[in-house]
């Protein structure tokens, strides 16, 4: 839990640049006064705190996270507390015209992550938003008098609460501090309600987020005294905190519950599907029943976002059907979407994005062969034509997904030879296939270690891990390790004391 002060105003001589978060949306409140925004600014969000208490703007930086100004959420003492918002908050994103409800979505905000030293906050949505492209964060600071575009849903010169997103052109000047000074390039002005809105650099057709609006003179905005004619503003730089944004907002492989900790899925001897929440240490926490029956004999895996909403989904072969079960955001599942048919004996593992094309892929064994089913971009989850990547010897192999075990940016594959008990690792290659195998561990016989599941980075130390059941009904966590030959199984610790003999599959 953190509680940080937010600077709400900037003093310059006897003048004050006012904070530009909104107040009382239903009465004189608080867009960038300028031109109506095009669809390329659909990543801009409108944030409403309380019934009508305060309004701000923001930017979608990943399907489940919006970046805004921390001052929008400041309490009376000027601080922002990490965690659930103190006041119920809604976020609308994907709509440049708020009267049009066919695009985008409105979501509840469930978590605030304020930056420890800047007027920035990441806002987590209850569920992700599919179909809206997040904006990329810039990697370089603004140059002197760089031309940028600012977007926001705040008031204009003539409207208290506009439904239309507006944009304006500004010249930006940055320095070594967190501040970026904005000077209007035409008649644009940043008004109340625009706080947290994006400051965008455009190169060709590519947009980059360089800063977030924070404070403005608001000259000419409706409700500002006529004596105030200054239209400049101050924004908060983001290029040098890109790592903080990425580390917070990027989905964690293996995480179904949205808490950035990899989880374990299991099928029990009654055909029920269980979710065991990860604790971030390799141990497991709460057990949740997410499938009441009918899962006996199914092949289940989870690794990758198949619906485009930033949340990992569950994939299964059930009764010969290859299905995606979309995640509701907390690990519970929506009704399945059929992606194809496969032999009932086929086994599937979701390894992640093998081809590095932004889509998750599946590996499937049947007829003694290994196939890669590439994920396909589209309005519904789907896979392309299978690609043969293993010619023979796969019937005796049980597959699992460790994630990126050698930290080269490519996902890898674990395969246990059930005849010998040797566990092999196949490293991901640039052509969408895998390297020749090397030994990852031994003594993983079906008697000694009946079930194996890659755990991604379950203890959050940057190294791929593994869970296994044992012959005595316990569960073990293996910390990933390495030697001169590459990744290997590391030291193990018992994390489940009994009852795992009744589990028939884990992922």
C-alpha positions as CSV (number, residue, x, y, z in Angstrom):
1,X,0.0,0.0,0.0
2,X,1.4,3.4,-0.9
3,X,0.1,6.8,-0.2
4,X,1.8,9.6,-2.2
5,X,1.2,13.3,-2.4
6,X,0.2,14.8,-5.8
7,X,1.2,18.3,-6.8
8,X,-2.1,19.9,-7.9
9,X,-0.8,23.3,-9.0
10,X,2.3,24.8,-10.3
11,X,3.4,28.3,-9.1
12,X,5.0,30.7,-11.5
13,X,5.5,34.1,-10.0
14,X,2.0,35.2,-8.8
15,X,0.2,33.0,-11.3
16,X,-1.1,29.5,-10.9
17,X,-1.5,26.7,-13.5
18,X,-4.7,24.9,-12.3
19,X,-5.2,21.2,-12.0
20,X,-7.5,20.1,-14.7
21,X,-9.4,17.2,-13.3
22,X,-13.1,17.6,-13.6
23,X,-15.7,18.3,-10.9
24,X,-19.4,17.5,-10.7
25,X,-20.0,16.2,-14.2
26,X,-23.7,17.0,-14.1
27,X,-23.2,20.7,-13.4
28,X,-20.7,23.3,-14.6
29,X,-17.8,21.0,-15.0
30,X,-15.2,20.0,-16.9
31,X,-12.3,18.5,-23.9
32,X,-9.3,19.7,-25.4
33,X,-10.9,22.6,-27.2
34,X,-9.9,21.9,-30.8
35,X,-11.2,19.6,-33.5
36,X,-13.3,16.4,-33.1
37,X,-11.0,13.4,-32.9
38,X,-10.6,10.8,-35.5
39,X,-10.8,7.0,-34.9
40,X,-7.0,6.9,-34.5
41,X,-7.6,8.4,-31.0
42,X,-10.0,5.6,-29.9
43,X,-7.4,4.7,-27.2
44,X,-8.4,7.9,-25.3
45,X,-10.6,7.1,-22.3
46,X,-13.1,9.1,-20.3
47,X,-12.9,8.5,-16.6
48,X,-15.8,9.3,-14.3
49,X,-15.3,9.1,-10.5
50,X,-18.4,8.6,-8.5
51,X,-21.9,9.3,-9.8
52,X,-20.8,12.7,-11.1
53,X,-18.0,13.7,-8.7
54,X,-15.1,14.2,-11.0
55,X,-14.1,13.5,-14.6
56,X,-10.8,13.0,-16.3
57,X,-9.3,11.6,-19.4
58,X,-6.8,8.7,-19.9
59,X,-5.1,6.5,-22.5
60,X,-5.4,2.7,-23.0
61,X,-1.8,1.4,-22.8
62,X,-2.8,-2.3,-22.7
63,X,-6.2,-4.0,-23.1
64,X,-6.8,-3.9,-19.3
65,X,-5.0,-0.8,-18.2
66,X,-5.5,3.0,-18.7
67,X,-2.8,5.6,-17.9
68,X,-4.0,8.9,-16.4
69,X,-3.0,11.7,-14.1
70,X,-2.8,10.7,-10.4
71,X,-4.2,14.1,-9.4
72,X,-7.5,12.9,-10.8
73,X,-7.8,10.5,-7.9
74,X,-6.3,12.7,-5.2
75,X,-8.0,12.7,-1.8
76,X,-8.6,15.9,0.2
77,X,-5.0,15.7,1.5
78,X,-3.6,15.4,-2.0
79,X,-2.6,11.7,-1.8
80,X,-3.5,8.7,-3.9
81,X,-3.7,5.3,-2.3
82,X,-2.8,2.2,-4.3
83,X,-5.5,-0.4,-4.5
84,X,-9.2,-0.3,-5.2
85,X,-10.5,3.3,-5.9
86,X,-12.0,4.9,-2.8
87,X,-15.0,6.0,-5.0
88,X,-16.6,3.8,-7.6
89,X,-15.0,4.7,-11.0
90,X,-16.0,3.9,-14.6
91,X,-13.8,4.1,-17.7
92,X,-15.1,4.4,-21.2
93,X,-12.6,3.6,-24.0
94,X,-12.9,3.0,-27.7
95,X,-15.5,5.8,-28.3
96,X,-14.6,9.1,-29.8
97,X,-18.3,9.9,-29.7
98,X,-19.8,8.9,-26.3
99,X,-23.3,8.7,-27.8
100,X,-22.3,5.8,-30.0
101,X,-22.3,2.6,-28.0
102,X,-21.6,0.0,-30.7
103,X,-17.8,0.4,-30.4
104,X,-15.5,0.3,-27.4
105,X,-16.8,-0.4,-23.9
106,X,-17.4,1.0,-20.4
107,X,-15.6,-0.8,-17.6
108,X,-15.4,-0.4,-13.8
109,X,-11.9,0.5,-12.4
110,X,-10.8,-2.1,-9.9
111,X,-7.2,-1.0,-9.0
112,X,-5.1,2.1,-8.9
113,X,-1.3,2.0,-9.2
114,X,0.1,5.5,-8.7
115,X,3.7,6.3,-9.7
116,X,5.8,7.0,-6.6
117,X,7.0,10.3,-7.8
118,X,4.9,11.7,-10.7
119,X,1.4,12.8,-11.5
120,X,0.7,9.4,-13.1
121,X,-1.5,6.5,-12.2
122,X,-2.3,3.2,-13.9
123,X,-6.0,2.3,-13.7
124,X,-6.9,-1.4,-14.0
125,X,-10.2,-2.3,-15.6
126,X,-12.4,-5.1,-14.3
127,X,-12.2,-6.8,-17.6
128,X,-10.1,-6.0,-20.7
129,X,-11.3,-4.2,-23.8
130,X,-11.0,-6.1,-27.1
131,X,-10.9,-4.4,-30.5
132,X,-9.2,-1.1,-29.3
133,X,-5.5,-0.8,-30.1
134,X,-3.5,0.5,-27.1
135,X,-1.1,3.3,-27.7
136,X,2.6,2.6,-27.6
137,X,4.7,4.5,-25.0
138,X,7.5,6.6,-26.5
139,X,11.1,5.6,-25.9
140,X,12.6,9.0,-26.4
141,X,11.8,12.4,-24.9
142,X,10.2,15.3,-26.8
143,X,12.6,17.6,-28.6
144,X,12.5,21.4,-28.4
145,X,9.3,22.7,-29.9
146,X,8.2,19.3,-31.1
147,X,4.8,19.2,-32.7
148,X,2.3,17.0,-30.7
149,X,-1.4,16.4,-30.5
150,X,-3.3,16.4,-27.2
151,X,-6.7,14.6,-26.8
152,X,-9.3,14.8,-24.1
153,X,-12.9,14.7,-23.0
154,X,-12.9,17.8,-20.9
155,X,-15.0,21.0,-21.4
156,X,-14.6,23.2,-24.4
157,X,-15.0,26.9,-24.9
158,X,-18.8,26.4,-25.4
159,X,-19.8,23.1,-23.7
160,X,-19.6,21.9,-20.1
161,X,-19.8,18.2,-20.8
162,X,-19.2,17.4,-24.5
163,X,-19.9,13.9,-25.8
164,X,-17.2,14.3,-28.5
165,X,-13.5,13.6,-28.0
166,X,-11.4,16.6,-29.1
167,X,-7.8,17.1,-30.2
168,X,-5.6,20.1,-30.4
169,X,-2.1,20.9,-31.8
170,X,0.6,22.0,-29.4
171,X,4.4,22.6,-29.4
172,X,6.1,20.6,-26.7
173,X,9.3,21.4,-24.8
174,X,10.9,19.0,-22.4
175,X,13.9,19.0,-20.2
176,X,15.6,16.6,-17.8
177,X,12.7,16.8,-15.3
178,X,9.3,15.2,-15.4
179,X,7.6,18.2,-16.9
180,X,6.7,18.9,-20.6
181,X,5.6,22.4,-21.4
182,X,2.8,22.7,-24.0
183,X,2.2,25.8,-26.0
184,X,-0.9,26.0,-28.3
185,X,0.0,25.9,-32.0
186,X,-3.4,27.3,-33.0
187,X,-6.5,28.1,-31.0
188,X,-6.4,24.9,-28.9
189,X,-6.6,24.9,-25.2
190,X,-6.5,22.2,-22.5
191,X,-9.6,22.5,-20.2
192,X,-11.0,21.1,-17.1
193,X,-11.6,17.3,-17.5
194,X,-8.7,16.8,-19.8
195,X,-6.3,15.8,-17.0
196,X,-4.7,12.5,-17.8
197,X,-5.3,12.8,-21.5
198,X,-2.6,11.7,-24.0
199,X,0.1,13.9,-25.5
200,X,0.8,12.1,-28.8
201,X,3.8,12.2,-31.2
202,X,2.8,11.0,-34.7
203,X,5.4,9.7,-37.2
204,X,3.8,8.7,-40.4
205,X,0.8,6.6,-39.3
206,X,2.5,5.6,-36.0
207,X,1.4,7.2,-32.7
208,X,3.5,7.3,-29.5
209,X,2.5,8.5,-26.1
210,X,5.1,11.1,-24.9
211,X,3.3,12.6,-22.0
212,X,0.1,12.8,-20.0
213,X,-1.7,16.2,-19.4
214,X,-1.5,17.5,-15.9
215,X,-2.1,21.3,-15.5
216,X,-3.3,24.2,-17.6
217,X,-4.0,27.9,-17.5
218,X,-7.4,27.1,-19.2
219,X,-7.6,30.5,-20.9
220,X,-10.8,30.6,-23.0
221,X,-12.3,27.5,-21.5
222,X,-15.9,27.7,-20.5
223,X,-16.1,28.9,-16.9
224,X,-12.6,30.4,-16.8
225,X,-12.6,34.2,-16.1
226,X,-12.3,36.3,-19.2
227,X,-9.3,38.0,-17.8
228,X,-7.3,34.7,-18.1
229,X,-6.0,34.5,-21.7
230,X,-3.1,32.1,-21.3
231,X,-3.6,28.7,-23.1
232,X,-0.3,27.0,-22.1
233,X,-0.2,23.8,-20.1
234,X,2.1,21.3,-18.4
235,X,2.2,17.6,-19.0
236,X,4.0,14.7,-17.3
237,X,6.7,12.9,-19.3
238,X,6.4,9.1,-19.7
239,X,9.2,7.9,-21.9
240,X,11.6,7.5,-19.0
241,X,9.0,5.6,-16.9
242,X,8.1,3.2,-19.8
243,X,9.5,0.3,-17.8
244,X,7.1,1.0,-14.9
245,X,4.2,1.1,-17.3
246,X,5.2,-2.1,-19.1
247,X,5.9,-4.0,-15.9
248,X,2.6,-3.0,-14.4
249,X,0.3,-3.3,-17.5
250,X,1.7,-6.3,-19.4
251,X,-0.2,-9.5,-18.8
252,X,1.8,-12.2,-16.9
253,X,1.9,-15.6,-18.6
254,X,0.0,-18.2,-16.7
255,X,-2.1,-15.6,-14.8
256,X,-5.9,-16.3,-15.0
257,X,-7.1,-14.2,-12.1
258,X,-5.5,-10.9,-13.1
259,X,-3.2,-10.5,-10.1
260,X,0.0,-10.9,-12.1
261,X,0.8,-14.3,-10.5
262,X,0.7,-17.5,-12.6
263,X,-2.0,-20.0,-11.6
264,X,-2.5,-23.7,-11.9
265,X,-5.5,-25.5,-13.5
266,X,-6.4,-29.1,-12.6
267,X,-9.0,-31.7,-13.5
268,X,-10.0,-34.0,-10.6
269,X,-11.2,-37.6,-10.5
270,X,-14.9,-36.4,-10.6
271,X,-14.4,-34.5,-13.9
272,X,-14.4,-31.1,-12.2
273,X,-12.2,-28.2,-13.3
274,X,-10.3,-26.5,-10.6
275,X,-8.3,-23.3,-10.5
276,X,-5.5,-22.9,-7.9
277,X,-4.5,-19.3,-7.5
278,X,-0.7,-18.6,-7.5
279,X,0.8,-16.7,-4.6
280,X,3.8,-15.4,-6.5
281,X,6.2,-17.6,-4.5
282,X,5.6,-20.9,-6.2
283,X,3.0,-22.0,-3.6
284,X,-0.7,-22.1,-4.3
285,X,-3.5,-20.3,-2.6
286,X,-7.3,-20.4,-2.9
287,X,-8.9,-23.3,-4.9
288,X,-11.8,-22.3,-7.1
289,X,-14.1,-24.6,-9.0
290,X,-14.5,-23.2,-12.5
291,X,-16.0,-26.3,-14.1
292,X,-18.6,-28.4,-12.4
293,X,-18.3,-31.5,-14.5
294,X,-17.7,-33.1,-17.9
295,X,-14.0,-32.5,-17.9
296,X,-12.8,-36.1,-17.5
297,X,-10.4,-37.1,-20.3
298,X,-10.2,-33.5,-21.6
299,X,-6.8,-31.9,-22.5
300,X,-6.6,-28.5,-20.9
301,X,-4.1,-25.7,-21.2
302,X,-3.9,-21.9,-20.6
303,X,-1.3,-19.6,-22.1
304,X,-2.3,-16.7,-24.2
305,X,-5.0,-14.2,-24.9
306,X,-7.4,-15.6,-27.5
307,X,-10.0,-12.9,-27.4
308,X,-7.9,-9.7,-27.6
309,X,-9.0,-8.3,-24.2
310,X,-5.6,-8.7,-22.4
311,X,-6.7,-11.6,-20.3
312,X,-5.4,-15.2,-20.6
313,X,-8.0,-17.7,-21.7
314,X,-8.4,-21.5,-21.3
315,X,-8.1,-23.8,-24.3
316,X,-9.2,-27.4,-24.2
317,X,-9.9,-30.5,-26.3
318,X,-13.3,-31.8,-25.1
319,X,-15.0,-34.6,-26.9
320,X,-13.0,-34.1,-30.0
321,X,-13.7,-30.3,-30.2
322,X,-10.9,-27.7,-29.9
323,X,-12.4,-25.0,-27.7
324,X,-11.5,-21.6,-26.2
325,X,-13.1,-20.7,-22.9
326,X,-12.9,-16.9,-22.6
327,X,-11.8,-15.6,-19.2
328,X,-14.2,-13.4,-17.3
329,X,-11.3,-11.6,-15.7
330,X,-11.1,-13.5,-12.4
331,X,-10.3,-17.0,-13.8
332,X,-14.0,-18.0,-14.2
333,X,-15.0,-18.9,-17.7
334,X,-17.5,-17.9,-20.3
335,X,-19.2,-20.3,-22.7
336,X,-16.8,-22.0,-25.1
337,X,-16.0,-21.0,-28.7
338,X,-15.3,-23.9,-31.0
339,X,-12.1,-23.5,-33.1
340,X,-12.1,-26.9,-34.8
341,X,-12.2,-30.7,-34.4
342,X,-9.4,-33.1,-33.4
343,X,-9.0,-36.7,-32.6
344,X,-10.3,-37.4,-29.0
345,X,-6.8,-38.8,-28.3
346,X,-5.1,-35.5,-29.2
347,X,-3.3,-33.6,-26.5
348,X,-2.9,-29.8,-26.6
349,X,-0.5,-27.3,-24.9
350,X,-0.7,-23.5,-25.2
351,X,3.0,-22.5,-25.3
352,X,2.4,-18.8,-26.1
353,X,3.4,-16.8,-29.2
354,X,5.8,-19.1,-31.0
355,X,5.9,-17.1,-34.2
356,X,6.2,-13.7,-32.5
357,X,3.3,-12.3,-34.5
358,X,1.3,-11.1,-31.6
359,X,-1.0,-14.2,-31.6
360,X,-0.9,-17.2,-29.2
361,X,-0.2,-20.6,-30.8
362,X,-1.0,-24.2,-29.8
363,X,1.0,-27.4,-30.0
364,X,-1.0,-30.6,-30.5
365,X,0.1,-34.2,-30.6
366,X,-1.8,-36.9,-32.4
367,X,-0.9,-39.8,-34.8
368,X,2.6,-39.8,-33.2
369,X,3.3,-36.3,-34.6
370,X,3.7,-32.8,-33.3
371,X,1.7,-30.0,-34.9
372,X,1.7,-26.2,-34.5
373,X,-1.7,-24.6,-34.8
374,X,-1.1,-20.8,-35.3
375,X,-3.4,-18.4,-33.7
376,X,-5.2,-16.1,-36.3
377,X,-6.2,-12.5,-35.8
378,X,-10.0,-12.0,-36.2
379,X,-13.2,-11.1,-34.4
380,X,-13.5,-14.6,-32.8
381,X,-10.8,-17.0,-31.6
382,X,-9.5,-19.2,-34.4
383,X,-6.5,-21.1,-35.6
384,X,-4.9,-21.5,-39.0
385,X,-3.9,-24.7,-40.9
386,X,-1.7,-27.0,-38.8
387,X,2.0,-27.0,-39.4
388,X,3.9,-30.3,-38.9
389,X,7.0,-29.6,-36.8
390,X,7.6,-33.1,-35.3
391,X,7.6,-36.3,-37.6
392,X,7.5,-39.1,-35.1
393,X,7.9,-40.3,-31.5
394,X,5.4,-38.0,-29.9
395,X,2.8,-40.5,-28.7
396,X,5.0,-41.2,-25.6
397,X,5.6,-37.6,-24.9
398,X,3.6,-35.4,-22.4
399,X,4.0,-31.8,-23.2
400,X,4.1,-28.7,-21.1
401,X,4.8,-25.0,-21.5
402,X,7.5,-23.4,-19.3
403,X,7.5,-20.0,-21.0
404,X,10.8,-18.4,-22.0
405,X,13.2,-20.7,-20.1
406,X,16.4,-19.4,-21.7
407,X,15.4,-15.7,-21.7
408,X,16.0,-15.1,-25.4
409,X,12.5,-13.6,-26.0
410,X,11.0,-16.9,-27.4
411,X,8.8,-19.4,-25.7
412,X,10.1,-22.9,-25.2
413,X,8.7,-26.4,-24.8
414,X,9.0,-29.2,-22.2
415,X,8.4,-32.8,-23.1
416,X,8.6,-35.8,-20.8
417,X,9.3,-39.2,-22.3
418,X,6.9,-41.4,-20.4
419,X,9.0,-44.5,-21.2
420,X,12.3,-43.3,-19.7
421,X,11.2,-40.5,-17.3
422,X,13.6,-38.1,-19.0
423,X,12.3,-34.5,-19.2
424,X,13.6,-32.6,-22.3
425,X,13.5,-29.0,-23.3
426,X,13.1,-27.7,-26.8
427,X,14.1,-24.1,-27.3
428,X,12.1,-21.8,-29.5
429,X,13.6,-20.8,-32.8
430,X,13.2,-17.8,-35.1
431,X,11.3,-19.8,-37.8
432,X,8.5,-20.8,-35.5
433,X,9.9,-24.3,-34.7
434,X,12.0,-25.6,-31.8
435,X,15.6,-26.7,-31.4
436,X,16.8,-30.2,-30.9
437,X,16.1,-31.4,-27.4
438,X,18.4,-31.2,-24.5
439,X,17.9,-32.9,-21.1
440,X,16.1,-30.7,-18.6
441,X,15.8,-33.3,-15.8
442,X,15.5,-37.0,-15.1
443,X,13.6,-39.4,-12.9
444,X,10.3,-38.0,-14.0
445,X,8.6,-41.3,-14.4
446,X,4.9,-41.7,-14.3
447,X,5.2,-43.4,-10.9
448,X,7.6,-40.8,-9.4
449,X,6.1,-37.7,-10.9
450,X,2.7,-38.6,-12.5
451,X,1.8,-35.1,-13.7
452,X,3.9,-32.1,-14.9
453,X,3.0,-28.5,-15.7
454,X,5.1,-25.7,-16.7
455,X,4.5,-22.9,-14.2
456,X,5.8,-19.9,-16.2
457,X,7.6,-17.7,-13.7
458,X,5.5,-18.7,-10.7
459,X,7.9,-17.2,-8.1
460,X,8.3,-14.0,-10.1
461,X,12.1,-14.1,-10.1
462,X,12.5,-14.0,-13.9
463,X,13.1,-17.7,-14.5
464,X,10.7,-20.3,-15.8
465,X,9.5,-22.8,-13.2
466,X,7.5,-26.1,-13.0
467,X,4.9,-27.9,-10.9
468,X,4.6,-31.7,-10.6
469,X,2.6,-34.1,-8.6
470,X,4.4,-36.9,-6.7
471,X,3.6,-40.6,-6.3
472,X,2.6,-40.0,-2.6
473,X,-0.1,-37.5,-3.5
474,X,1.9,-34.3,-2.8
475,X,2.5,-31.4,-5.1
476,X,6.0,-30.0,-5.8
477,X,7.3,-26.7,-7.1
478,X,10.6,-26.7,-9.1
479,X,12.5,-23.4,-9.3
480,X,14.0,-23.1,-12.8
481,X,17.7,-23.4,-13.0
482,X,20.5,-23.6,-15.6
483,X,23.9,-25.1,-16.2
484,X,26.5,-24.8,-18.9
485,X,24.2,-26.5,-21.4
486,X,21.2,-24.2,-20.7
487,X,18.0,-24.4,-18.7
488,X,17.5,-27.3,-16.3
489,X,15.1,-28.1,-13.4
490,X,16.2,-26.4,-10.2
491,X,15.7,-27.1,-6.5
492,X,12.2,-28.3,-5.5
493,X,9.9,-27.7,-2.5
494,X,6.7,-29.4,-1.5
495,X,3.8,-26.9,-1.9
496,X,0.9,-29.4,-1.6
497,X,0.7,-31.9,1.3
498,X,-1.8,-34.4,0.0
499,X,-4.8,-35.2,-2.1
500,X,-3.1,-34.7,-5.4
501,X,-3.4,-38.4,-6.3
502,X,-7.0,-37.6,-7.1
503,X,-6.0,-35.0,-9.8
504,X,-5.9,-36.4,-13.3
505,X,-4.4,-33.5,-15.2
506,X,-2.6,-30.2,-14.5
507,X,-1.7,-27.2,-16.6
